[in-house]
Every structure is written in C-alpha cells, then in structure tokens.
Amino acid sequence: MSRRTRTTALVGAAVALTVVTAVACGRPTSPAQPPSAQPAAAAEDATIPAQLAVPPGQQLIASLSVDHGSQVYTCARGAWTLKEPAAVLKSGNQEFLHTAGPQWISTDDGSAVTGAASATVSVPDAVPELLLKATAHRGTGLLGSVSYIQRLDTRGGVAPAGACTDGALQAVGYSANYRFYAPAS
C-alpha cells in the first residue's frame, strides 16, 4: 500500500470516527462548527494520585484533553457494559483519536498506541482515573514510543442506570485529560 493510500485511509478513518463521536455526543457533524467552547483543565494542573504515578525514567511527550467524546455502553443480559471509548483529544494543533482497545491514534503521523490499565482510582459520578501501560504500538511517530498513559480529571461517562434491552447501545459524554509518556532520552 502506498504512503498516499495509507494517508487517505487514515484520514477517512479519522473523519468516520469524528462523525461517529460527534453523533454519539449529540454534536453537529458540520466541519464549520467551532471547537468546543468549554475550557478544559490543564493536565499539568491536575492532582495526580500516588497510584497513578508514572515510574521513574519517563518523560511527558504529549498532554491532550477530550475535545468531544463518549464512553459507549452496550446492554448484555440486562446490564450495561463498556463497549468502547469514542473521543477526539486535542491540544493546540495536536489531535488524537481514542477508540476501542483502548487505542490512541495520532491524526498527524498515523502512529498509535494501545494500553491496558495497571492502576485505577475511583472518581464519584465519573469514569475512573487510570494509569495505563502500553501493550502495542504502530508506526514510529509520536505515539510509537509511548510507554505509559494517564487518564486524569475525569468527568461523566458512567454507565447508564437501570435495566436495558440486550443489544442496545448508549453513548455517555465524558471529559478527561490524557498524558502520554515515553522513556527519557
């Protein structure tokens, strides 16, 4: 596959995820819509619980906030369970897509990182804060060397309450700050 074909495919996937996320969040999908007017708290200012501390020898390489996103739940056996996140993370000109895996994909260079939770801190009325350890990478771009991800300052995104019909889907809006770390040079 040529570089141009890969880039076209990545841009197509990014547009599709952005549209799905916008619909899940109840936002118009028009590209003319201005970015979210809600200010996001800076990840650097967040109080980080000790359980979510990144091991020594790591350096912060990116800090992004959810521009718009949802935690998508599915109903199985009458109960809601997390299916996947669907979010767009932004900081300045940087933009990452956040999808099932969980996986983060750079819309700039196509690099990606997949992680697994290694520590969790409960947050009232919100999805938990997390420390995730990288389990897989794609590409050599910005996310190609990420070893840890923190999800901090979470708001919303908790599973719907009550009974549900098997197969139903429900997107619940959330916000958070994500910090990406790689080994220090």
Phi, psi and omega per residue, in radians:
M1 nan 2.281 -3.117
S2 -1.262 2.820 3.112
R3 -1.044 -0.710 -3.138
R4 -1.111 -0.730 3.123
T5 -1.129 -0.743 3.110
R6 -1.092 -0.753 -3.138
T7 -1.109 -0.765 3.116
T8 -1.071 -0.750 3.121
A9 -1.103 -0.742 3.136
L10 -1.122 -0.777 3.126
V11 -1.099 -0.720 3.096
G12 -1.056 -0.765 3.108
A13 -1.122 -0.706 3.139
A14 -1.111 -0.748 3.128
V15 -1.126 -0.767 3.138
A16 -1.070 -0.785 3.140
L17 -1.143 -0.691 3.131
T18 -1.094 -0.728 3.133
V19 -1.159 -0.795 3.121
V20 -1.055 -0.775 -3.137
T21 -1.129 -0.748 3.137
A22 -1.079 -0.739 3.124
V23 -1.152 -0.757 3.136
A24 -1.085 -0.547 -3.130
C25 -1.572 -0.032 -3.132
G26 1.316 0.414 3.140
R27 -1.737 2.602 3.019
P28 -1.102 2.631 -3.116
T29 -1.724 0.153 -3.130
S30 -1.166 2.264 3.112
P31 -1.161 -0.250 3.138
A32 -1.366 -0.188 -3.114
Q33 -1.181 2.343 3.131
P34 -1.202 2.737 3.099
P35 -1.045 2.832 -3.128
S36 -0.886 2.343 -3.140
A37 -1.531 -0.101 -3.130
Q38 -1.362 2.183 3.099
P39 -1.269 2.376 3.091
A40 -1.687 2.452 3.096
A41 -1.150 2.418 3.130
A42 -1.178 2.305 -3.133
A43 -1.045 -0.572 -3.129
E44 -1.115 -0.443 -3.110
D45 -1.550 -0.150 -3.099
A46 -1.210 2.504 3.028
T47 -1.410 2.126 -3.070
I48 -1.738 2.054 3.087
P49 -1.058 2.571 -3.096
A50 -0.966 -0.643 -3.122
Q51 -1.097 -0.386 -3.079
L52 -1.767 0.164 3.134
A53 -1.148 2.437 3.096
V54 -1.400 2.426 3.139
P55 -1.023 2.713 3.095
P56 -1.007 2.690 3.104
G57 1.572 0.175 3.128
Q58 -1.940 2.611 3.059
Q59 -2.199 2.495 3.110
L60 -1.222 2.181 3.134
I61 -1.987 -0.310 3.109
A62 -2.795 2.505 3.085
S63 -2.392 2.010 -3.087
L64 -2.279 2.717 3.107
S65 -2.029 2.687 3.079
V66 -1.141 2.062 3.055
D67 -1.372 -0.820 2.975
H68 -2.731 2.439 -3.110
G69 -3.039 2.884 -3.140
S70 -2.451 2.696 2.867
Q71 -1.713 2.146 -3.065
V72 -1.745 2.185 -3.118
Y73 -1.948 2.607 3.052
T74 -2.149 2.638 -3.140
C75 -1.672 2.192 3.077
A76 -2.389 2.210 -3.120
R77 0.968 0.657 3.065
G78 1.369 0.156 -3.135
A79 -2.305 2.558 3.129
W80 -1.388 2.318 3.045
T81 -2.322 2.607 -3.125
L82 -1.159 2.230 3.070
K83 -1.664 -0.874 -3.090
E84 -3.041 2.721 2.924
P85 -1.477 2.676 3.040
A86 -2.465 1.706 -3.030
A87 -2.535 2.726 2.985
V88 -2.013 2.140 3.120
L89 -1.810 2.440 -3.118
K90 -2.448 2.655 2.956
S91 -2.777 1.956 -3.078
G92 1.017 -2.201 3.126
N93 -1.531 -0.138 3.125
Q94 -1.348 2.433 3.082
E95 -2.503 2.270 3.066
F96 -2.123 2.556 2.982
L97 -1.717 2.464 -3.130
H98 -2.106 2.082 -3.028
T99 -2.331 -3.014 3.128
A100 -1.025 2.588 3.115
G101 2.521 -0.962 -0.205
P102 -1.203 2.542 -3.116
Q103 -2.335 2.551 3.059
W104 -2.128 2.360 -3.084
I105 -2.217 2.236 3.071
S106 -1.363 2.167 3.093
T107 -1.317 -0.233 -3.140
D108 -1.407 -0.877 -3.027
D109 -2.098 -0.005 3.089
G110 1.371 -0.060 3.122
S111 -1.188 2.733 -3.103
A112 -2.566 2.714 3.038
V113 -2.397 2.439 3.047
T114 -1.999 2.493 -3.092
G115 -2.364 2.912 3.051
A116 -2.305 2.447 -3.108
A117 -1.114 2.312 3.060
S118 -2.008 -0.269 3.068
A119 -2.702 2.543 -3.089
T120 -2.359 2.429 3.030
V121 -2.228 2.131 3.135
S122 -1.172 2.540 3.095
V123 -2.278 2.239 -3.137
P124 -1.037 2.319 3.071
D125 1.018 0.490 3.128
A126 -2.660 2.816 3.017
V127 -1.116 2.678 -3.077
P128 -1.188 2.736 2.950
E129 -1.371 2.601 -3.027
L130 -2.396 2.690 2.816
L131 -2.032 2.128 3.139
L132 -2.000 2.488 3.089
K133 -1.837 2.351 3.139
A134 -1.083 2.383 3.100
T135 -2.057 -0.318 3.131
A136 -2.781 2.697 3.122
H137 -2.346 2.751 2.980
R138 -2.384 2.265 3.077
G139 1.420 3.017 -3.104
T140 -1.964 0.179 3.135
G141 -1.283 -2.780 -3.035
L142 -0.922 -0.741 -3.080
L143 -1.510 -0.088 -3.099
G144 -1.157 -0.301 -3.125
S145 -2.063 0.120 -3.104
V146 -1.116 2.348 3.112
S147 -1.966 -0.486 3.141
Y148 -2.456 2.611 3.071
I149 -2.316 2.358 3.017
Q150 -1.925 2.375 2.970
R151 -1.925 2.005 -3.021
L152 -2.190 2.908 3.017
D153 0.898 0.848 -3.099
T154 -1.337 2.532 3.080
R155 -2.476 2.250 3.103
G156 1.279 -2.894 3.061
G157 1.497 0.046 -3.109
V158 -1.304 2.682 -3.120
A159 -1.024 2.544 3.079
P160 -1.035 2.648 3.111
A161 -1.574 2.705 3.017
G162 1.576 3.123 -3.110
A163 -1.258 2.826 3.134
C164 -2.594 2.939 3.123
T165 -1.725 2.235 -3.118
D166 -0.846 2.335 3.139
G167 1.616 -0.231 3.139
A168 -1.183 2.606 3.068
L169 -2.072 2.518 3.096
Q170 -2.491 2.143 3.072
A171 -1.666 2.265 -3.134
V172 -2.097 2.058 -3.116
G173 -1.051 2.560 3.094
Y174 -2.644 2.897 3.004
S175 -2.427 2.714 -3.131
A176 -2.953 2.898 3.003
N177 -1.955 2.396 3.137
Y178 -2.071 2.342 3.100
R179 -2.114 2.287 -3.082
F180 -1.955 2.292 -3.067
Y181 -2.149 2.561 3.046
A182 -2.308 2.811 3.095
P183 -0.984 2.410 3.117
A184 -1.143 2.489 -3.126
S185 -1.290 nan nan
